[in-house]
Amino acid sequence: MDSKKIREKFLNFYKERGHAIIPSASLIPEKDSTLLFVNSGMFPLVPYILGQKHPEGKRLANSQKCFRTDDIEEVGDMRHTTFFEMLGNWSLGDYFKKEQLNWVFELFVDELGLNPANLYVSVYRGNSKIAIEKDIESVAIWKEIFLKKGIKASDVDFAEKNGMQGGRIFYYPDKENWWSRAGVPENMPIGEPGGPDSEIFYDLGKDLGHHENSSWKDKHCHINCDCGRFIEIGNSVFIEFVKKEKGFEKLPFQNVDFGGGLERLAMIAQNKTSVFEADLFLPIIKKLEEISSFKYRENTKSFEVIADHLKAASFIIGDEKGITPSNKQQGYFVRRLIRRAIRHGKKLNINLDSWLKLIAVEVVEIYREIYPEIEKNSSFIYENMESEERVFQKTLKKGLKEFDKLKNENVISGEKAAFLYQTYGFPIELTEEMARERGQKVDLEEFKKEMKKHQDSSREYSAGVFKSGLGDEGEKTIKLHTATHLLLAALRKTLGDEVFQEGSNINSERLRFDFSYGQKISDSEIKKIESLVNEMIEKELFIKREEMELKKALKSDALSSFKEKYPSRVSVYSAVDKDGNVFSREICSGPHVEKTSGMGLFKITKEESSSAGVRRIKAVLIE
Ligand code: SER
């Protein structure tokens, strides 16, 4: 059964049971968020889980694009990917455990054809510290479900110490069987919903795990051990709690949040033991075999890193909210993914100067029907991949040589790591990975100190590494960056103080600025904004930089962006006239022009919607 069929069957199954099928949300969270990427189907639904009414009703289902930063290092075990599609269904205060567990089992066994004898489940052990009990209700439901298929399922505790003990239903603690966007209860911020969950595992066969030659052979096997025998394929979360100052309280409604990874379901339905050999990855793997001198099974790790990372990067760049490689926030992850993939390409002896596009083309082909944005934005994806590739390929070889010189050290100093980053564009995680491969460590503390020193120096320039959403640090780009500050000031003057920065991307041709505002900007408003910016330019304002504590900066009315996570000391840039009148004041890491004179004529070329409640303006400076 191909992945398209699985997706279709899943959605139809829930549609027949009264669920509205909702579209996948963007990979980039809407507003201020503690996470940089949407990591699950429930993420965009949190307000509704907390009680707000969803316009489509109480039963929802979809297939959601997800990206998990935590899993970057996990890629390489044949089952973890950073980007994946999550098939999800939700009950917002409607049905609960009984319907959910019966339906998901019916779907897996009767619709997707999985053998029930290969299915095992986990349930929540309970935690007295947060006064939440063992989930015996789910255990009773599971017993009944298995019995209908002639399977006597017994429940077993402490499998992590004592092994399977002939059980089919296993209790586990918070780490395995509690779900919230932030993970275990103690990591949850106040106001965050979560709850116990029940996961379904598929048994891939005894010979995969604790066999004779395996390092696992003397350990007890259980469904949550990582030996490779069992794979998790679905998780039903019973979200009925919310964290409060004093502990957990019940939400007004009991919600269900189910998620299952499509790639893993496809792997099982297609009788494979690696998700990379099932249809959502196979064309990429084949292309890699074609351009490298290896077969997948000869170096699964590098194949998986490249295939996963370039797929993820394609989706993040090609998202409705398109993110390009940069030095911070989401853009830094895109950069890390691409650069790590390029380095693993070297390990596979890929000798082409430019090959990322060949992989991205396969990604677009696999997904274009399901996620039209990836085809619509394909040239944007290719351009960004190619330019990142150009920059990094230039420095990679020399950087690797430098790295090689450090082979006799036990610990790579922070200074060296910072040098590799600043001069050759090696993300610190890449240096760490290469060091690990040689049995070396990296002095991260010292690295951080070095980087801070560097940030404090007035000008920052490094190979292919720029800040403030700037594509380069050429003169034109810097002028457009200053223009962006003037634009924000003019927007707030014209449209009101509810306007805040949501995103910015600048290259030498144009600026692109996203900001919070609920409706289309009229032509006359556009004219007004343009002339306000041009007036400021003509006033020959000075751009002044001050360094201060973040707290002080925020108090001083300097504008900040919700999306940024600022360090404790920041720079504040103000545009002031010679009498000291302030026109714009923002927390920003620069760089800017010293004076607005000579910036040129400011012109808005496009005004459009970027996402719900967010507008996007593109503008140029005509010299
Ligand atoms: N939110 C849960 C998970 O990600 C189920 O959808 O596992």
Residues whose N, C-alpha, C, O or C-beta is under 5 A from the ligand:
A	BS01	LIG	N39 S40 M42 W179 N235 V237 D257 F258 G259
